[in-house]
Amino acid sequence: MVRVSVLTQQLQTLATPKKTFENWARTFRCVPEQYYTPTTEEEIIKIVHLARLTGKRVKAIGTGHSPSDLACTDGFMINTDKLNRLIRVDQQHKTVTVQAGMKLHRLHDHLQLHDLALNNLGSISDQSVAGLMSTASHGTGAEYPTLCAYVLDLTLVTAKGESIYCSKTENVDIFNAAVCSLGSLGIITSMTLQCERAFRLESHQEPAKLNDVLDNMDTIIHSAEYVRLWWYPHTDKVVIWRANKTDKDYLMPIKSWRYSNWFGYHVFQGLIYICRFIPRLLPLVSRFMFWAQQSRPLKRVDDSVQIFNFDCLFSQYTNEWAIPWSRTSEALRALNEFIETGTVRIEPSKRHEKTSSSSSSSSSAAAVVVGNGRPLKIHPPIEIRFVKKDDVWLSPAYGVDSCYIGLIMYRPFGKPVSYRRFWNGFEKIMGALEGRPHWAKAHSVPYKDLLRAYPKMKEFSEIRQKLDPEGMFLNDYLQRHFVPSS
Ligand SMILES: Cc1cc2nc3c(=O)[nH]c(=O)nc-3n(C[C@H](O)[C@H](O)[C@H](O)COP(=O)(O)OP(=O)(O)OC[C@H]3O[C@@H](n4cnc5c(N)ncnc54)[C@H](O)[C@@H]3O)c2cc1C
C-alpha cells in the first residue's frame, strides 16, 4: 500500500474531499469522495491508478450541464476545467485539436482567430468539448449530423491508466465506441474536430399553424440549411426558425419590450410560478407568450455562434428523444392528443412489425395505449430539431435521419413542478415510434431495450467490458442503462 500513500500525497493539492456537485439545473446532486481538478494527463493517470488500487469509481465532468444524474458519482470525480489548452490548428484541413475540458465558448474564440467555426451548434456554448461529444449533443439541420460525427480523433485514459490514441484509421473500433461513450470507457483528454471557414447566418423566424406544419413537414425540414420549430402546446401555434449561410451585412433588429430578455425571462418565470398553483392557466400563458414574443416575423444576420445559441432561461427538467424524421408529424399529433385528452393510442410501427416477423410476433404487433385519460397542463415551447444520420455507434441518429423532440418543464425560482406523468407518456409515445433517448437527459430505458434500439450496442458493450472489466467508470446512471440486469 506504499503506492497508495505516495499517490494520495502527490494528488493532495488537486483534491477536495466531500465537495457537493450539482448539475446546472440543480435537479441532481452528489457528494464524491474526492473531487479532483487535474491540469495534465499525467495527473489523470495517477488518479486512475489510485482509484484502481483503492477500488474506487471515477467520473469525469465537463460543466455539469446534463439534466440527469449522468455526471454523478460517490467515488472520484474529475473536474476537467483546467484541461483547457488549444493544442493545434490545421488551417489547411480546417481542423482543431484541443484538450477535452475546453469550453465551447472558449473554442469559438480560438477558432475565430483562425477564421474557422464549427458547422453546427446546439442552443448554448457552455459545455466542455468532451461533455458535448460524449452525449452526442446536436444542433439542427437536415444535412448536418450530431456534433460527435465531426470528431476525427481522440485520446483516452483507460482503467489500466494507459493513454490510447484512436481515430477513424487507428484503433478504429475503440474510436467508434469512444466518441459518444458517456464517460464509460475512460477519461478523454483531447479531441480533434473538423471545422469549416467561419460563416455568418441569416435567420428568419415566422409564426405558423400547427396543422399546416404537420401537413408539410418534409418540405419544411428541407426549406433551409438549418430549421427548427417551437410548438406552443395548448395552442395551434408554431414558430418556424430557418437559417442559411450568407454574405449579407449584420442585421440586428431593435428589441421592443416584448422581445426583451427581461420580458422573456422575468415575466415568463412569474407567470409559470403562478401556474404552479393554478395549472389551468397554462394554456393562457402559452398563448400569451406566443403572442408577445413570436407572433411577428423576425430576421437577423450575425456570426454563426450568435445565431445558433440563445438564452435557455432558468432551471428546468428536460426530456428529449430522437425518432426517424419521417415520423415527426405522427409523433407530434400523438403528443398533442396525449396532452389534451390524457390518452393516445399508437398503432404498431412498421419497424416493430418487421421485428415481429423475425421474433415474437404477437407482443410487438399490439397497439400502445398511453395515459389514463387525465389531460395535462404543460410549459411552452416544445422544441423540434432535425439531424442527418451518422455512423457514431451510440449516436441516437446512428443510421437514421432523425427528428429530436425536446420537452421542458421549468422550475420557476428553483421550485419543483410536476412532470413525471408527462415524461412517462412522452417516453411511451417515442418508444412506440422507434425512438432513442438523448443520453444527457433523464430517461428510463433499460439496457435490454437500448440493445434493441442501437444496432452497435453489443459491440460497444464488448469494448466497454474489455477496456473497463471492473466497471471503474460506471455510476448509477450507467449501471441502469449500460449493464444487463442480472
Ligand atoms: C441549458 C442547456 C441547453 C442545452 N442545449 C442542448 C442542445 O441544444 N443540444 C443538445 O444535444 N444538448 C443540449 N444540452 C445538453 C448538453 O449538451 C449535454 O448535457 C452535455 O453533455 C453537457 O456537457 P458538459 O460539459 O456539461 O458535460 P457533463 O454534463 O459534465 O458530462 C456529460 C457526460 O460527459 C462525460 N464527460 C465529460 N467530460 C469527459 C471527459 N473528459 N472524458 C470522458 N467523459 C467525459 C461525463 O462523464 C458525462 O457522462 C443542453 C443542456 C442545457 C443545460
The ligand as a Gaussian input file, in Angstrom:
#p B3LYP/6-31G(d) Opt

LIG

0 1
 C      -29.369000      24.933000     -20.995000
 C      -28.967000      23.687000     -21.748000
 C      -29.032000      23.671000     -23.135000
 C      -28.676000      22.514000     -23.823000
 N      -28.785000      22.506000     -25.193000
 C      -28.538000      21.371000     -25.863000
 C      -28.707000      21.322000     -27.291000
 O      -29.040000      22.313000     -27.929000
 N      -28.484000      20.119000     -27.913000
 C      -28.131000      19.001000     -27.222000
 O      -27.992000      17.938000     -27.823000
 N      -27.927000      19.029000     -25.880000
 C      -28.125000      20.183000     -25.205000
 N      -27.923000      20.203000     -23.843000
 C      -27.337000      19.032000     -23.204000
 C      -25.787000      19.185000     -23.116000
 O      -25.233000      19.447000     -24.381000
 C      -25.192000      17.866000     -22.588000
 O      -25.722000      17.599000     -21.324000
 C      -23.656000      17.911000     -22.499000
 O      -23.203000      16.633000     -22.171000
 C      -23.188000      18.862000     -21.429000
 O      -21.787000      18.996000     -21.473000
 P      -20.956000      19.103000     -20.124000
 O      -19.591000      19.550000     -20.495000
 O      -21.705000      19.916000     -19.143000
 O      -20.923000      17.588000     -19.687000
 P      -21.326000      16.929000     -18.275000
 O      -22.791000      17.091000     -18.082000
 O      -20.433000      17.433000     -17.221000
 O      -20.999000      15.398000     -18.574000
 C      -21.741000      14.705000     -19.546000
 C      -21.103000      13.346000     -19.784000
 O      -19.853000      13.514000     -20.426000
 C      -18.865000      12.795000     -19.723000
 N      -17.602000      13.512000     -19.824000
 C      -17.360000      14.819000     -19.628000
 N      -16.068000      15.073000     -19.809000
 C      -15.464000      13.910000     -20.103000
 C      -14.132000      13.517000     -20.393000
 N      -13.130000      14.394000     -20.415000
 N      -13.887000      12.221000     -20.651000
 C      -14.882000      11.310000     -20.643000
 N      -16.156000      11.621000     -20.382000
 C      -16.446000      12.905000     -20.122000
 C      -19.365000      12.753000     -18.296000
 O      -18.759000      11.688000     -17.575000
 C      -20.833000      12.545000     -18.506000
 O      -21.095000      11.196000     -18.748000
 C      -28.245000      21.354000     -23.120000
 C      -28.179000      21.377000     -21.714000
 C      -28.537000      22.528000     -21.038000
 C      -28.486000      22.549000     -19.540000

